[in-house]
Amino acid sequence: MSHNESLQQRRLAATPRGVGVMCSFYADRARNAELWDVEGRRYIDFAAGIAVLNTGHRHPKVAAAISAQLERFTHTAYQVVPYESYVALAERINAATPGTHAKKTAFFTTGAEAVENAVKIARAHTGRPGVIAFGGGFHGRTLLTMALTGKVAPYKIGFGPFPSDIYHLPFPNELHGVTQAQSLQALQHLFKTDVEPTRVAAIIIEPVQGEGGFNPVPPTFFQALRAVADQHGIVLIADEVQTGFARTGKLFASEHFDAQPDLITFAKSLAGGMPLSGVCGRAEIMDAPAPGGLGGTYAGNPLAVAAAHAVLDVIAEEKLAERGQALGERIQARLQGLRRDVPQIADVRGLGAMVAVEFNDASGHPDAGFAKAVQDRALEQGLLLLTCGTYGNVIRFLFPLTIEDTLFDEALGILDAALRG
């Protein structure tokens, strides 16, 4: 039998330190919201592979779909020999994303690929180079998506220079002293001092910032961005890589807004753990690149596409958007009830099940040390939690939406104890 300590030594010897690893134990098996390590210890998984497992580990319907496709074919390269399941999944996504306008969808492999291709599509459509993103945003680890990402450590250190024509605005976050009006003023100032709007291809924003701290975009701010984009012919991109597929109480977080994006990027929970991402958007924008301009060897892999069909079935059949909303309300109520006993809690926020708690010290400064201590205490008791935020002082909750009520209650008990110290 393998042991965690020996595997840890092998990892340190065989793999580079740049691949940061949170846990010192090694996975052996998993089911729904539970994971067991190679020594048999059980953990409740509130990380879900970083928001990949909204339908849980090894959902029976997802596993069955992958198995059935495995018996047919595993790869043809869609650009060489296409297959119906890809087309059918595009049709489902086109129908499911917000808006009644004509849409088209292309599939890729990773979230970063989806974002890069959304930028390519926007540039092809507008003939412009510039892209505006936001401080605290996370869009990937490739050179272009690192440039879009609004957080230096650990993503950008030592990797420059970055692609040009990328601009950042402050994200509206009143807890950190940035109002919507100030953010919009910064946008107008950007147009006056750095780039004229006629050179801007796209504005990209996460409906709820992921790595940045689970900060929801105020609906009125998104409407204001929509108005600016319409005024200047700019493509508005909603990066839904982390928010998509029922996490926020809607299938897509963009459904929380009255205004609609032109393009949506998605990945993570789309395929229940299989690598699949995509871009969906207005048909006339999606058609801007010439044939051959989009694609990838593994883009729209048939095993992943089969899994995605099953995921969409499970979300509908098990009403996971509604389930996520209910679970989010429960965890927010629990955290709000702890504010008197845990003075470090500065904010509890989220949409649906995309919930986070932020910690400050007695002086009102971000308290990353307290967040790390809570994470460590929870892990000792068998609960996996992830931190995030520009200052590392936020704990986010990414439990599978299929988690059993008894297991959810057990996890909340561990969280309660970890917060109290």
N, C-alpha and C positions, 0 to 999 in steps of 0.2 A: 504494500500500500504506500502511496506517496504521502509525504509529510510537508506541511506548510514551510517549515524552516529550511528543509533541503531544497524545495522548489524556489524559495526566496533567494537562496544563494546561487542557484542556477540562473535565475532571472538576472540578477545583478552582474553575473559574469557574461551572459549571452546577449543582453539587450541594452540599448543606450539609455543613459539617464534622462535624456530629453523626453522619453515617453513616461510621463509621470503616472504613478500607480498609487491609488489611495490606500488599498487594503494590503495587508501582509499575508492574508490567507488566500487560498486558491479554490475556485469553484469546481464542484464535482457534478452536481445536478441541481435542477430547479423545477418548481411547479407553481404556476400562478404568481403569488406574491412572496413565495418562500424560496430560499436558496440554501444549499448545504455545501460545506467545504469538503476538502479531501479527507479531513479527519472526522467528518460526520457532524460537525456543529451546524446548527440551523440559524439562519438569519431571516428577518423580515425585510423585504427589499423595498425601501422607499426611494431608491435611485432609478430602478427600472432601466438600467443601461443608458442613463441620461435621457429619459423621456421617450424611450424606444418601445416600451412594453405596456402601452395602454391596455392591451388585451391580455397582459400577463405572460409569464414564461410558458411556452409550449401549450398554448390553447389548443385543445383537441381538434377543433375545426381548421385552425391554421396548419397544424402539423399534418392533418389528413390531406389538405390541399397541396402542400409541398410534396408529400409522398406520392399522390396521384400524378402530379406533373413529372416527378422523377421517373416514372414508368414510361413517359412519352418522349420527352427530350429535355436536355438541360441547357442547351445553348445553340443558337444558330447565328447570332448577331442580328438583331432586328433589322439593321440597315441592309443586310445581305438577303436573308430569308425572313420575312415578317410572319407574325402569327396573330390569330384572332384575339387571344387573351389580352394582348397589349392594346389593341384597338378598343376592345370592350371596356377595359379599365379607363382609358382616356375618355370614353363616352360617359362613364359613371362619374368621373371627377368633374368633367365639364358641367354635368347636371347638378352636382352637389355643391360646387363653389357658389358664392353669392353673386346675384345678378342674373338677369334673363337675356343679356346680350349674347351674341354668338361667341363661343370660346373654342380654343384648341389646347391640347396638352401634349407635352413631350416628357419622356421619362429618362432619368439618369441614374446614378448610383449612390452618390453621397449628397448631403445637404450643401456642402461647399460647391459641388458641381452644379447643383440647381441654381445657386446664387450667381455663380460665374455665368451660367447660360442666360439667366434673366438679364444680367447686365449686357451681355452680347446682343440679346434680342432688342433691348431698349436702345442700344447704340445703333443697331442696324435700322430700326424703325425711325429714329429721329435724325440720324446722321451727325450726332453730337457725341462728345467724349465724356463730359463731366458726370459725376455721381455724387450725391449728397447722402451722408449717413449720419448717425447720431452717436454722441459720447455714451459709453456704457453698452453699446450694441455689440452683438457677436454674430458674425456671419461665416466663420470658417477659418481654416488654417493654411490655405493656399496663399500665394503672394497677393493676389487680388483681394481675396476675402479677408486676409489679415489687414490689408490696407483699409478695407471697409470697417473692420472691427474697431470699436472705440475703447479698447482697453489694452494697455501696454504690457503689463506683467500678467501672465507669463508668455503671452502669445507673440509679441513683437520683438522681444529683446534679442538683439544680435542678428536679426534677419533682414534688415534693410539693405539697400534702399527699396522703397515700395513703389508700385505703379503710381503714375501722376494722375492729375485730374480727379482726385478723391478729396472731398471736403466734409468736415464734421461740424455738427451743430450740437449745442447743449440739449439734452433730453429733458422735457418738462418733468420735474420731480420736486414738489414743494417741500418735502422733508429735507432735501438737500439744497433748498434755496433757489430753485429755478421754476419760475411760473411759466404757464403757457405763453403769456404775452412776451416774456423775455426770450423764449425760444423762437417765437415767430419774428421778433425784432432782430434776433441774431441772423435769421434767414434773410431778411431784407438787407441787413448790413453786409452779409456775405455777397449778395448780388451787387452791392455798391463797391466793395473793396477787393474781392477775390475772383469772382467769375460772373459774367453776365448770364442771365437766365437762358438766353438763346444758345448757350454752349452746354447746358445741363441736359443730359439724356434722362436721368432717373433720380428719384428720391426713394431710398430704401429704408424701411422701418419695421421693427418687430411689433406686432400688436400688443404683446407683453414681452418686455425684454427678458431674455433667458439668463445668460451668464451675468448680465448687468444687475440682476437682483429681483427678477419677477416684478418689474415695474409696468403696470398697465398703461397703455396710451389713453389719455382722456379722449372720449369720443368727439368732443368739440375740437380738439387739436387735430385729430385725423381729418375731420371735415375741413378744417382750415388748410391742411396740406393738400387735400383734394382740390380746393379752390385755387391754390397757387399753381398746382400742376396743370389744371385746366387753363388757367390764364396764360401760361407760358409754353404749353405743348410738351410738358414733362411727363414721363411715364412714372406712375406711382406704384411701387413694389411693396407688397406685404410679405415679409419673411416669416412664414408660418412653419418653419422647420421644427421648432419646439412646441408651438402652440396648437398645431393641427391635430385632427382626429379625436375630438371629443374632450380634450384635456381641459378646455375652458368652459365647459357646459354647452358648447356648440360644436358642430363638426369642425368648423373653422372659426378662429377667433375673429376674423373679419366680419362675421355675421353680427357681432356686437355693435358695429358701426352702421349709421345710416348711409354714409358714403362708401363707395366701393373702390378697391384698388384695381389697377389695370392688369397687373400680374401678381400671382401668388406662388411663392416657392414652398415646397413641402418635402418632408423626408421622415426620418425617425420612426414614429409609430405607424406609418403607412403600411408597412409589411411585417409587423410583428417580430422584428429581429432580423429579417432578411434585408440586404442592402438594396434600397430602392428610393429614389427621390424623383421630383418632377417640377415642372413649371406649367402653370395653367394661366391662361389670360385671354384677353380680347383677340379674336381670330385675326383681325387685320394687323395687330402688333406681332402676334406669334408667327405670322407668315412672312415677316420682314426678312429674316435670313434666307439666303439662297440654298437650294438643295445641296446637302453635304456640309452645311455650316453648323449643323447641330448633330449630336449623336455621341457615340462612345462604344467601345468594344463590348462592354458589359451592360450598357444602358438598357433598362427595361428587361433584365434577365428573366426568363420565363418562370423559374422557381420563385423569384421574388414577386413577380406579377400574380402568380397563383395565390401566394400568401396574402397579397393586398386585397384580392377579391374576397378572400375569407375574412380578413380583418373588417372590411366594410360591412359584410354580412353580420358579423358578430356585434359590431357597434350598433347596427339597427335592431337586431333581434334582442339583444340584451339591454337596449336603451342606455348605452354607456354615457351619452351626453348628459342625460338626466341623472344617472348614477354619479357622474363626476360632480355635478352641481350639488347634489345632496352630501357627498363626502366632503367637498370643499367647505360647505356650510358647517359641517360638524367639526372639522379641524380648526376652522377659524373661531368658532364659538369656544372651543377648548382653550385656544391660545389667548383669546381676549379675556377669558376667565382667570388666566394666570398673571395678568399684568400687575395686579396688586402685590403678588408674592414674588414676582421676578421683575424688579425695576429696570433691568437692562433691556426689556422689550420696548423698543422705540416705535415699532409699527408692525401691524399684521395686515396683510393685503393679498389680493389675488382675484382672479376670475375663475369661477368654477372650481376645479380641483387643482388649478395652478396657483398654489398658495405659498407664501413665504413669510418668515418672521425676521425682522431686522433688529440688531442689538446696538445700543450705544452705552458708553460708560456714564458715570455720574456727572461728567462735564458736558455731556451731549455729543461727544465725539464717537465715531464708529469704533465698535469694540470687536475686532476680529478675534481676539484672544478668547472672549467668552463664547463666540460662535464655535470656535474650534474645540473648546472644552465640552460644550454640549454635544457636538458631533462625536467626540471621543467617548464620552460617558454612555451615549446611546449605543455606540458600536460594541462597547464592553458587554452591554446587555442584549446584544443581538439584533439591533436595529440599524440599518444602513441609511445614512442621511448624507446629503450633498450641501456644501456651502456654495455661495456665489456672491455677486455684488462687486462693484468697483473697489470697495475697501475690504472685501472678504468677510463682511460682518453680517451676512444674511444666510439663513438656512432655508432651503427650498424643499418642497415635498412633491415627489414624483411617483407615488405609489401606483401600481396597476389599478385601473378603474374596475377591474373584475375582483378585487380583493374581497375576501369574505368578511362579514361584519365582525365576527369574533376575533379574527386576526387584526382587523383595523383597531378594535378596542384594545387589544393587547399592545399594539404599537403605540397608541395614544398614552397608555399607562407608562410605557418606557420613556416616551418623550417627556411626559410630565415630570418623572423622576429626574431625567437628565437636565431639564431646565432648572429644577429646584436645587440641583447639585448634591 
